[in-house]
Amino acid sequence: MSSSNGPTNEDVWNTARSPAHGFCDDKATRQLLRARPPRPALEWVERYLRGRVVSVRALQGGMSSAVHLVTVEQPGGLRHQAVLRRYVRPELNEEDPDLVEREARALRFVEQIDVPTPRLMAVDRIAGVPSLLMTRLPGRVDWWPTDGERWLRRLAALLPKIHGAPRPPPEVIFRYAPYAQTSYQPPAWARHPEAWERAVEITYGRPPDLPTVLVQRDFHPGNVLWRYGQVSGVVDWQAASIGPAVVDVGHCRWNLLTFGREVADRFANLWEQASGATYHPWGDVVAIVGCLDQLRTARDPGTISSRTSWSTRWPHSREGLDPVTWVPGYPRAMRKLSGRRRSRRDRPDPPLLRTPRSAPPARPP
């Protein structure tokens, strides 16, 4: 990990001034996710809040759903605000038809944790679209910190509070499972394809013996709200799971690579200080493999295109994306993760050699 003082080069933090995830919409994204919700959705909000919609504003940052801040005026002039989230991507609903119900269960559960989270108000299918209505949290997403070290420290301090929550029942929040990919072939630009093969084997092999806790599963700066330099909330709980804490750390490290490897390492160092635990590189490996579809379909390593057809610019280099150079001490980490390395003869076929349909499911049934 990096030194205790953290990254000091201002150029490291200035890289974030480029458009962040969810803030560089193309025309198709604007039409699908940022357009005004249809009248049936707004009428649903009006019925629940017992008033008249007077304003609607699209909230940027999310790419899996349409999210809008809705203001309703009640009789007498009192105004209330709520957040309307609609899962409008047909391919996402086909892949995960229970997504909105799972998010509703997660929102109810996380009301008890020591971190501000949205409160569920209503859930339904409106005009065939799974929809949630939830309370609005104050603050905004901050991908452009003026004090990077303080920002990282406060991000890291959130995770022990989430992971320290009572363990949820498995029927409320499912256990962690790696995101299935359509293929496990390494990216064409990978300099060490055998490392990617081994990473896939590790991802779908026996996980390390680590305590399992509540994990947010999509923890990164785009899902944290800030107000006056303090964290004011954590949003987007639809992927919450029961799994090792390093799942959240590794996923956030992956997203922090937009600032460079040094910042990602510093975040893990600060999490270790806050939690009293030691970071396990398995978290890095599952984060990388969980993005294989995005990495493989990118036209170049600076562009990550997801399986749902949107893209985001990332200032990564080829070296920054290759697990050989990203995971700290990669060869040593691989030995730690996998134990004695088996010969080719007694090693089973890695998942990347299977057909996509035989890949493990993205989530438990």
VOGU-3710 file (C-alpha; in Angstrom, 3 decimals, decimal comma):
1> msssngptne> 0,000/0,000/0,000  1,027/3,617/-0,276  2,609/5,729/2,393  0,583/6,937/5,364  0,463/10,480/4,032  -1,252/9,507/0,793  -0,984/10,951/-2,719  0,141/14,575/-2,770  0,587/15,255/-6,470  -2,183/17,648/-7,530
11> dvwntarspa> -2,082/16,176/-11,029  -3,365/12,904/-9,560  -6,566/14,572/-8,400  -6,904/16,854/-11,403  -7,446/13,805/-13,632  -10,933/13,619/-12,135  -11,865/16,872/-13,840  -12,632/14,785/-16,906  -16,288/13,651/-17,173  -17,128/11,105/-14,473
21> hgfcddkatr> -19,326/8,039/-14,732  -22,906/9,043/-15,460  -22,060/12,660/-16,301  -21,187/12,309/-19,989  -24,494/11,272/-21,523  -24,878/10,637/-25,214  -28,137/11,398/-27,028  -29,604/7,921/-26,535  -28,881/8,013/-22,801  -30,455/11,440/-22,438
31> qllrarpprp> -33,594/10,281/-24,194  -33,898/7,072/-22,178  -32,780/8,131/-18,709  -33,009/11,930/-18,440  -36,285/12,670/-20,275  -39,311/13,702/-18,246  -41,120/10,651/-16,785  -44,411/9,733/-18,466  -47,671/10,984/-17,055  -48,669/7,639/-15,402
41> alewverylr> -45,465/7,701/-13,322  -46,063/11,274/-12,184  -49,702/10,518/-11,364  -48,485/7,646/-9,164  -46,238/10,090/-7,279  -49,121/12,548/-6,939  -51,403/9,869/-5,476  -48,821/8,823/-2,936  -47,803/12,353/-1,862  -51,354/13,718/-2,188
51> grvvsvralq> -50,455/16,740/-4,208  -49,667/18,118/-7,642  -46,311/17,712/-9,376  -44,836/21,186/-9,902  -41,295/20,303/-11,001  -39,253/17,337/-12,216  -35,477/17,268/-12,540  -33,324/14,435/-13,876  -30,527/13,347/-11,539  -27,340/12,414/-13,369
61> ggmssavhlv> -24,855/9,797/-12,252  -26,823/6,590/-12,621  -26,724/4,554/-15,838  -28,916/1,555/-14,999  -32,149/3,469/-14,346  -33,941/6,790/-14,780  -33,795/8,830/-11,566  -35,697/12,088/-11,075  -36,212/14,529/-8,244  -39,936/15,269/-8,105
71> tveqpgglrh> -41,459/18,229/-6,225  -45,121/18,002/-5,241  -47,270/20,834/-3,903  -50,006/19,792/-1,507  -53,236/21,682/-0,816  -52,336/24,706/1,285  -49,050/25,291/-0,556  -46,781/22,886/1,384  -44,170/21,286/-0,903  -42,488/17,891/-0,614
81> qavlrryvrp> -39,681/16,311/-2,640  -39,097/12,651/-3,400  -36,850/10,638/-5,694  -38,484/8,549/-8,407  -36,400/5,688/-9,768  -37,624/3,735/-12,808  -35,884/0,711/-14,299  -36,454/1,522/-17,961  -33,780/-0,657/-19,574  -35,627/-3,705/-20,982
91> elneedpdlv> -32,494/-5,853/-21,062  -31,844/-5,221/-17,361  -35,419/-6,139/-16,405  -35,228/-9,286/-18,514  -31,958/-10,301/-16,877  -33,167/-9,538/-13,356  -36,983/-9,325/-13,128  -36,920/-9,129/-9,294  -34,503/-6,199/-9,160  -36,925/-3,589/-7,814
101> erearalrfv> -38,297/-5,912/-5,123  -34,788/-6,729/-3,965  -33,911/-3,047/-3,777  -37,064/-2,398/-1,743  -36,062/-5,081/0,768  -32,549/-3,664/0,981  -33,790/-0,110/1,578  -36,012/-1,281/4,408  -33,139/-3,178/5,995  -30,498/-0,433/5,786
111> eqidvptprl> -32,673/2,060/7,644  -31,027/0,654/10,783  -27,369/1,204/9,807  -25,266/4,116/11,025  -25,150/5,746/7,590  -27,848/7,978/6,042  -29,767/6,068/3,366  -32,959/6,801/1,406  -36,201/5,641/3,020  -38,517/3,584/0,843
121> mavdriagvp> -41,885/5,260/0,278  -43,540/3,109/-2,392  -42,766/0,389/-4,926  -44,844/-0,747/-7,908  -44,849/-1,432/-11,643  -46,048/1,723/-13,402  -46,956/1,372/-17,083  -44,993/-1,885/-17,070  -41,850/-0,298/-15,613  -40,542/-1,342/-12,148
131> sllmtrlpgr> -40,535/1,861/-10,083  -39,471/3,038/-6,641  -40,330/6,186/-4,744  -37,938/7,131/-1,955  -37,004/10,056/0,239  -34,504/12,595/-0,995  -31,177/12,851/0,830  -29,412/16,223/0,933  -26,096/16,665/-0,856  -24,565/15,787/-4,200
141> vdwwptdger> -22,104/13,376/-5,754  -18,507/14,616/-5,657  -16,084/13,126/-8,187  -13,926/16,258/-8,045  -12,642/16,655/-4,438  -10,774/19,799/-3,461  -9,036/17,864/-0,667  -8,386/14,392/-2,044  -6,871/12,885/1,098  -9,742/13,983/3,325
151> wlrrlaallp> -12,238/12,778/0,708  -10,598/9,339/0,546  -10,405/9,050/4,343  -14,106/9,790/4,747  -15,022/7,395/1,960  -13,035/4,623/3,644  -14,571/5,392/7,042  -18,045/4,657/5,675  -17,405/0,997/5,001  -16,890/-0,237/8,602
161> kihgaprppp> -20,237/1,379/9,478  -21,971/-0,502/6,662  -20,157/-3,759/7,334  -20,857/-3,486/11,066  -24,617/-3,705/10,549  -26,488/-6,739/11,903  -26,240/-9,596/9,443  -29,428/-9,606/7,339  -31,474/-12,801/6,936  -30,694/-14,561/3,623
171> evifryapya> -34,299/-14,222/2,489  -34,006/-10,421/2,832  -30,595/-9,868/1,245  -28,979/-12,614/-0,827  -25,439/-13,875/-0,442  -22,745/-12,451/-2,713  -22,149/-14,098/-6,091  -19,834/-12,794/-8,851  -21,490/-11,022/-11,754  -21,762/-13,439/-14,673
181> qtsyqppawa> -20,161/-12,330/-17,922  -21,255/-13,228/-21,434  -17,745/-14,550/-22,095  -14,578/-15,086/-20,074  -12,088/-14,525/-22,847  -9,476/-11,910/-21,859  -9,408/-8,553/-23,648  -7,559/-8,593/-26,966  -5,091/-6,025/-25,609  -4,151/-8,104/-22,526
191> rhpeawerav> -0,396/-8,659/-22,364  -0,749/-11,637/-20,005  -3,805/-13,709/-21,044  -2,793/-16,508/-18,674  -3,182/-14,069/-15,766  -6,754/-13,317/-16,813  -7,439/-17,060/-17,063  -6,166/-17,577/-13,533  -8,190/-14,589/-12,274  -11,394/-16,162/-13,626
201> eitygrppdl> -10,538/-19,484/-11,970  -10,039/-17,719/-8,653  -13,245/-15,693/-8,978  -15,370/-18,819/-9,403  -13,317/-21,024/-7,136  -13,518/-21,312/-3,371  -13,446/-17,801/-1,855  -10,983/-16,930/0,901  -11,985/-17,652/4,476  -13,173/-14,164/5,390
211> ptvlvqrdfh> -16,086/-13,037/7,585  -19,267/-12,274/5,661  -21,090/-9,020/6,317  -23,600/-6,680/4,701  -21,921/-5,254/1,580  -23,314/-2,416/-0,512  -21,867/-4,174/-3,581  -21,756/-0,992/-5,710  -19,762/1,203/-3,355  -17,906/3,978/-5,189
221> pgnvlwrygq> -17,843/7,803/-5,234  -20,819/7,967/-7,595  -23,081/6,476/-4,908  -21,964/8,704/-2,032  -23,532/12,113/-1,382  -21,685/15,033/0,209  -22,738/18,281/1,864  -20,325/20,889/3,230  -17,461/18,396/3,026  -19,270/15,704/5,030
231> vsgvvdwqaa> -20,931/12,520/3,822  -24,693/13,052/3,738  -25,772/9,660/2,417  -25,131/6,445/0,506  -27,544/5,560/-2,312  -28,163/2,747/-4,822  -28,711/-0,366/-2,687  -30,186/-2,669/-5,320  -27,072/-4,892/-5,370  -26,658/-5,216/-1,578
241> sigpavvdvg> -25,405/-8,673/-0,611  -23,966/-10,751/2,196  -20,288/-11,273/1,465  -16,689/-10,427/2,420  -16,024/-6,756/3,189  -13,260/-6,666/0,575  -15,945/-6,890/-2,143  -16,798/-3,237/-1,439  -13,164/-2,201/-1,077  -12,126/-3,840/-4,349
251> hcrwnlltfg> -15,066/-2,384/-6,273  -14,272/1,098/-5,013  -10,578/0,625/-5,839  -11,574/-0,266/-9,389  -13,554/2,959/-9,699  -10,768/4,997/-8,107  -8,396/3,954/-10,886  -9,774/6,982/-12,703  -7,306/8,850/-10,454  -4,526/6,280/-10,835
261> revadrfanl> -3,130/3,275/-8,997  -1,672/5,382/-6,169  -5,105/6,641/-5,107  -6,655/3,156/-5,279  -3,872/1,823/-3,046  -4,291/4,707/-0,621  -7,993/3,951/-0,275  -7,251/0,348/0,719  -4,666/1,607/3,213  -7,197/3,983/4,792
271> weqasgatyh> -9,815/1,231/4,936  -7,358/-0,987/6,784  -6,805/1,790/9,310  -10,532/2,387/9,765  -11,556/-1,259/9,981  -8,576/-2,853/11,697  -8,641/-5,562/8,997  -6,118/-6,490/6,308  -7,073/-6,085/2,670  -7,196/-9,360/0,741
281> pwgdvvaivg> -6,343/-9,110/-2,998  -9,250/-11,420/-3,831  -11,328/-8,226/-3,774  -9,285/-6,854/-6,674  -9,538/-10,046/-8,689  -13,346/-10,343/-8,488  -13,676/-6,641/-9,319  -11,604/-7,085/-12,488  -13,392/-10,230/-13,644  -16,758/-8,586/-12,960
291> cldqlrtard> -15,899/-6,013/-15,648  -14,605/-8,409/-18,298  -17,466/-7,732/-20,710  -16,845/-3,998/-20,460  -13,097/-4,336/-20,886  -13,232/-6,814/-23,731  -15,693/-4,821/-25,849  -13,862/-1,524/-25,433  -12,494/-0,177/-28,693  -9,412/0,841/-26,755
301> pgtissrtsw> -8,394/0,513/-23,094  -9,502/4,084/-22,429  -13,134/3,307/-23,205  -15,239/0,839/-21,231  -18,469/-0,166/-22,995  -20,936/-2,187/-20,948  -23,205/-4,970/-22,128  -26,102/-2,489/-22,052  -24,559/-0,324/-24,753  -23,444/2,789/-22,930
311> strwphsreg> -19,821/3,911/-22,547  -17,721/5,975/-20,197  -14,308/7,479/-20,729  -11,645/6,290/-18,308  -8,065/7,628/-18,247  -6,621/4,138/-17,673  -3,588/2,828/-19,458  -3,305/-0,736/-20,686  -0,987/-1,468/-17,784  -3,488/-0,033/-15,292
321> ldpvtwvpgy> -6,173/-2,475/-16,418  -4,067/-5,622/-16,609  -4,315/-7,652/-13,368  -0,609/-8,374/-13,529  0,131/-4,719/-12,843  -2,964/-3,690/-10,887  -3,172/-6,266/-8,084  -0,412/-5,441/-5,559  2,410/-7,970/-5,901  0,396/-9,963/-8,443
331> pramrklsgr> 2,445/-13,191/-8,603  2,627/-13,383/-4,806  -1,045/-12,508/-4,514  -1,978/-15,266/-6,946  -0,044/-17,815/-4,900  -1,751/-16,590/-1,740  -5,154/-16,823/-3,370  -4,755/-20,140/-5,103  -2,348/-22,073/-2,908  -0,224/-24,687/-4,667
341> rrsrrdrpdp> -0,390/-24,058/-8,406  -1,652/-27,151/-10,158  -0,216/-28,504/-13,345  -2,106/-28,176/-16,617  -2,984/-31,879/-16,490  -4,832/-31,835/-13,152  -6,332/-28,354/-13,450  -10,009/-28,237/-14,568  -11,000/-26,186/-17,567  -11,229/-22,518/-16,548
351> pllrtprsap> -14,592/-20,791/-16,897  -13,353/-18,802/-19,885  -13,309/-22,016/-21,911  -16,959/-22,780/-21,192  -19,900/-21,538/-23,200  -21,507/-18,372/-21,778  -24,666/-20,239/-20,753  -22,679/-22,464/-18,394  -21,322/-19,495/-16,467  -22,433/-19,174/-12,836
361> parpp> -25,588/-17,103/-12,372  -25,153/-13,446/-11,590  -27,276/-13,830/-8,459  -28,767/-16,644/-6,414  -32,279/-17,703/-7,453
//
